[in-house]
């Protein structure tokens, strides 16, 4: 009885295994013919389809951005800060006040200069009137002298009174008094420290009550209507860029969308230390989204081609001076010598050797020989 039961169990197990095998054949996915060998045979490779379009050889210039104008604000008179009328980050127009210096002492000196000028003007007017009268008296005296009515000595006294030498001294005194007044008026006005340009207040490094001296930077105003990227380029690129040329600028901190820049300055001579040529690119910044100090990259086009066959640069190998690629045909790696043109952005122009639409191996080709069986594991050709 035990033998029959054991035989029965074995028979059922065999039937179950057979059923599983049959189902596995019925339910397996249908194979897709990709032109490459499936299964475990063949070297695994990745491929792309050779494309056709435009390509450009681009050099990247990078650096920190600067404001179009950065102007240090300095005090021109000595004194204590009485009032600060602007704030850091505030937009400001040329001539607007940033802070005020205590004008008490300078105002007193201005008043004295004003009084001295008024006195000099009055003295000059008074003596000018006397001089004019003396000239008239001289004219009459000369007539009287000719008639013998007055002596020569009296005539000489009239001539001395009508001389303009004394008037010239008074004119010099008046001019000096006016110059002193103008100087004090200028110093008085300079108690109001103003912005030299339209822009934004970058910093103010003084506080109320602090002493300021002439020539010391106490604030900065920056013009951020545009920013400047300063970079350097090599001699291979210097003759391929021109002023006014529009280029694309990437500023990650200001957003993903690229900005347009214009080349405004190209150094005519290379730096003796680096051998590079200086370059300045101007970028409009109407909404102020770009801040000085941000990192930027500019794409300078050295050369470009239109409607050409191109593939990834990584697909091209070199040996003994020859450049070649492998393409996939009928599951085999086929060796092709190629002539290449310009490269850019990870791609390279193919002048000859590969046609548009052919399946090119871009990874795994270093392990191949002409005619090797390949297995495409990923790529445009699968």
C-alpha positions in Angstrom: 0.0 0.0 0.0 2.9 2.4 0.8 4.5 1.6 -2.5 1.3 2.5 -4.4 1.0 5.7 -2.5 4.6 6.6 -3.2 4.3 5.8 -6.9 1.2 8.0 -7.1 3.0 11.0 -5.5 5.9 10.7 -8.0 3.5 10.6 -11.0 1.7 13.8 -9.8 5.0 15.6 -9.3 6.1 14.7 -12.8 2.9 16.0 -14.2 3.2 19.3 -12.3 6.8 19.9 -13.6 5.6 19.2 -17.2 2.8 21.6 -16.8 5.1 24.4 -15.5 7.5 23.9 -18.4 4.7 24.0 -20.9 3.3 27.2 -19.4 6.7 28.9 -19.4 7.0 28.3 -23.2 3.5 29.6 -23.8 3.8 32.7 -21.7 7.3 33.9 -22.6 7.5 37.3 -24.4 8.0 37.4 -28.1 11.6 38.2 -29.1 12.2 41.5 -31.0 14.8 41.5 -33.8 17.0 44.6 -33.2 19.8 43.7 -35.5 21.9 42.6 -32.5 22.3 39.2 -31.0 20.1 38.5 -28.0 21.0 36.2 -25.1 24.3 36.0 -23.3 26.5 35.8 -26.4 28.2 38.9 -27.7 29.9 41.9 -26.2 27.5 44.2 -24.5 27.4 47.7 -26.0 25.5 50.9 -26.0 24.5 52.6 -29.3 23.1 55.8 -30.8 21.7 56.6 -34.2 23.8 59.1 -36.1 21.9 62.3 -36.5 21.9 65.3 -38.8 21.7 68.9 -38.0 23.6 72.0 -36.8 26.8 71.8 -34.7 29.0 74.5 -33.2 32.5 74.5 -31.6 32.0 76.4 -28.4 34.5 77.7 -25.8 33.3 78.6 -22.4 34.4 81.8 -20.6 33.4 81.9 -16.9 33.9 84.3 -14.0 32.2 86.4 -11.4 29.9 89.2 -12.5 30.6 92.9 -11.7 28.2 95.9 -11.7 28.4 98.1 -14.7 29.7 100.9 -12.4 30.9 100.7 -8.8 31.6 104.2 -7.4 33.1 104.8 -4.0 31.5 107.8 -2.1 33.9 109.9 -0.2 33.4 112.8 2.2 35.0 116.1 1.1 34.9 117.9 4.5 35.8 116.9 8.0 33.0 116.5 10.5 30.7 114.3 12.4 27.8 112.5 10.7 24.6 114.2 11.7 22.0 112.2 9.8 21.9 109.2 7.5 19.2 109.6 4.9 19.6 106.5 2.7 19.6 102.7 3.4 21.7 99.9 2.0 19.9 98.3 -1.0 17.9 101.5 -1.7 17.6 102.8 -5.3 19.1 106.2 -5.5 19.4 108.9 -8.2 22.4 111.0 -8.9 22.5 114.0 -6.5 20.4 112.3 -3.9 21.7 112.7 -0.3 23.2 109.6 1.4 24.1 111.2 4.7 24.6 114.6 6.2 27.7 116.0 8.1 27.2 118.4 11.0 27.4 121.9 9.3 27.6 124.0 12.5 31.2 125.1 12.2 31.2 125.5 8.4 28.0 127.5 8.6 29.6 129.9 11.0 32.6 130.3 8.7 30.2 130.7 5.7 28.4 133.5 7.5 31.8 135.3 8.2 32.8 134.9 4.6 29.4 136.3 3.5 29.9 139.3 5.8 33.4 140.0 4.4 32.1 139.7 0.9 29.3 142.2 1.6 31.8 144.6 3.1 34.1 144.3 0.2 31.3 144.9 -2.3 30.1 148.0 -0.4 33.6 149.4 -0.2 34.1 148.7 -3.9 30.8 150.4 -4.9 31.6 153.4 -2.7 35.1 153.9 -4.1 34.0 153.2 -7.6 31.6 156.1 -7.3 34.4 158.3 -6.0 36.6 157.2 -8.9 33.9 158.1 -11.4 33.5 161.5 -9.9 37.3 162.0 -9.8 37.5 161.3 -13.5 34.9 163.9 -14.2 36.8 166.4 -12.0 39.9 165.7 -14.0 38.2 166.4 -17.3 37.1 169.8 -16.0 40.5 170.5 -14.4 42.3 169.9 -17.7 40.0 172.6 -19.3 40.7 175.0 -16.4 44.4 174.3 -16.6 44.4 175.2 -20.3 42.6 178.4 -19.5 45.2 179.1 -16.7 42.5 178.9 -14.0 44.4 176.3 -11.9 48.0 175.4 -11.3 49.8 172.4 -12.7 50.1 171.1 -9.1 46.4 171.1 -8.7 46.0 169.3 -12.0 48.4 166.6 -10.8 46.4 166.1 -7.7 43.3 165.6 -9.8 45.1 163.1 -11.9 46.2 161.1 -8.9 42.6 161.0 -7.5 41.4 159.7 -10.9 44.0 157.0 -11.2 42.6 153.5 -11.4 45.4 152.0 -9.3 43.4 152.3 -6.1 40.4 150.9 -7.9 42.4 147.8 -9.0 43.4 147.1 -5.4 39.7 147.2 -4.4 38.8 144.9 -7.3 41.4 142.4 -6.1 40.1 142.6 -2.5 36.5 142.0 -3.8 37.6 139.1 -5.9 39.4 137.6 -2.9 36.4 138.0 -0.6 34.2 136.4 -3.3 36.6 133.5 -3.7 36.6 132.9 0.1 32.8 132.9 0.2 32.5 130.6 -2.8 34.9 128.1 -1.1 33.0 128.2 2.1 29.7 127.8 0.3 31.1 124.8 -1.6 32.3 123.2 1.7 28.9 123.9 3.3 27.1 122.2 0.4 29.5 119.2 0.7 28.1 118.6 4.2 25.3 116.8 2.2 27.1 113.8 0.8 25.3 112.7 -2.4 25.3 109.9 -4.9 27.5 110.5 -7.9 25.5 108.2 -10.1 22.1 106.6 -10.5 22.1 103.2 -8.9 21.7 101.4 -5.6 23.4 101.9 -2.3 25.8 99.0 -1.8 27.0 99.9 1.6 27.3 102.7 4.2 30.1 102.2 6.7 29.6 105.2 9.0 27.0 105.8 11.7 25.5 108.9 13.2 28.1 110.8 15.4 31.1 109.2 13.7 33.9 111.4 12.3 34.5 111.4 8.6 37.6 112.8 6.8 38.1 113.9 3.2 39.1 111.1 0.8 38.1 108.1 2.9 35.5 105.8 1.2 32.3 105.9 3.4 29.8 104.4 1.0 29.4 102.8 -2.4 26.8 103.1 -5.1 26.5 100.5 -7.9 24.8 100.8 -11.2 23.1 97.4 -11.7 21.2 98.3 -14.9 23.7 96.0 -16.5 26.5 93.7 -15.3 29.8 92.8 -16.7 31.5 89.4 -17.1 35.2 89.7 -17.2 37.1 86.7 -18.6 40.0 85.6 -20.7 40.4 83.8 -24.0 43.3 82.1 -25.8 44.9 83.0 -29.1 43.0 80.3 -30.9 39.8 82.1 -30.2 40.8 85.8 -30.3 40.2 86.2 -34.1 36.8 84.4 -34.0 35.0 86.9 -31.7 34.1 90.5 -32.4 32.7 93.4 -30.4 28.9 93.7 -30.5 28.6 89.9 -31.0 25.6 88.5 -29.1 26.4 85.4 -27.0 24.5 83.2 -24.6 25.1 83.6 -20.8 24.3 81.1 -18.2 23.8 82.4 -14.6 22.5 79.5 -12.4 21.8 81.7 -9.4 19.6 84.0 -11.6 17.4 81.2 -13.1 17.6 78.4 -15.7 16.8 80.7 -18.6 20.0 81.9 -20.4 20.7 85.6 -20.7 21.9 87.5 -23.8 25.3 89.2 -23.6 27.2 91.6 -25.9 31.0 91.6 -26.2 32.0 95.2 -25.3 35.7 95.0 -24.9 38.5 92.7 -26.3 42.1 93.3 -25.2 44.3 94.0 -28.2 47.3 92.3 -26.5 47.8 89.2 -24.4 48.6 89.4 -20.7 52.3 88.8 -20.4 51.8 86.5 -17.4 49.0 84.3 -18.7 49.2 84.7 -22.5 45.5 85.2 -22.5 43.4 88.1 -24.0 41.0 90.0 -21.7 37.3 90.0 -22.6 34.4 91.9 -21.2 30.8 90.9 -21.9 27.9 93.3 -21.0 24.6 91.8 -19.8 21.4 93.9 -19.5 19.8 93.6 -16.0 16.6 95.7 -16.2 14.8 93.8 -13.4 17.8 93.5 -11.1 17.7 89.7 -11.0 21.4 89.5 -11.6 23.6 90.4 -8.7 27.3 91.4 -8.7 29.4 88.4 -7.5 27.2 85.8 -9.1 29.0 83.1 -11.2 28.4 83.2 -15.0 29.4 81.2 -18.1 29.5 82.6 -21.6 29.5 80.4 -24.8 31.8 81.8 -27.5 31.3 80.1 -30.9 34.6 79.4 -32.6 33.1 77.7 -35.6 29.7 76.3 -36.7 28.3 73.9 -39.3 24.8 73.5 -40.6 23.0 70.3 -41.8 25.9 67.9 -41.0 26.0 64.3 -39.7 27.1 64.1 -36.1 27.6 61.5 -33.4 28.8 61.6 -29.8 32.5 62.4 -29.4 32.9 59.3 -27.2 32.1 57.1 -30.1 35.3 58.0 -32.0 38.5 56.0 -31.3 42.1 56.7 -32.5 44.9 54.3 -33.3 48.1 55.0 -35.3 46.8 58.3 -36.4 43.5 56.8 -37.8 40.1 57.8 -36.4 37.4 55.1 -36.5 34.1 54.0 -35.1 32.2 50.8 -34.8 28.6 50.5 -36.2 26.2 47.7 -35.7 25.1 45.7 -38.7 23.4 42.3 -38.4 24.5 41.9 -34.8 28.1 42.4 -35.7 30.5 45.3 -34.9 31.7 46.8 -38.2 34.9 48.9 -38.3 34.6 52.2 -40.1 37.3 54.8 -40.6 35.9 58.3 -40.2 36.9 61.9 -41.1 35.8 64.3 -38.4 35.2 68.0 -38.4 34.3 70.4 -35.6 33.2 69.3 -32.2 31.0 70.9 -29.6 28.8 70.0 -26.6 29.8 66.4 -26.5 29.2 65.8 -30.2 31.5 65.8 -33.3 30.9 66.4 -37.0 31.4 63.3 -39.3 32.6 64.3 -42.7 32.8 60.8 -44.0 32.6 57.2 -42.8 29.1 57.3 -41.2 25.7 58.1 -42.7 22.7 59.6 -41.0 20.6 56.9 -39.4 23.4 54.3 -38.9 23.7 52.7 -35.5 27.0 53.7 -33.9 28.5 52.1 -30.8 29.2 54.6 -28.1 30.1 52.4 -25.2 32.0 49.1 -25.1 33.8 49.7 -28.4 37.2 49.6 -26.8 36.8 45.9 -26.4 35.8 45.1 -30.0 37.4 44.0 -33.2 35.9 44.2 -36.7 33.2 41.5 -37.0 32.7 40.7 -33.3 29.3 39.7 -32.2 27.6 42.4 -30.1 24.7 42.6 -27.8 23.0 46.0 -27.5 22.0 46.6 -23.9 21.0 50.2 -24.2 20.8 52.8 -26.9 18.9 54.4 -29.7 19.4 51.3 -31.8 17.5 49.0 -29.5 
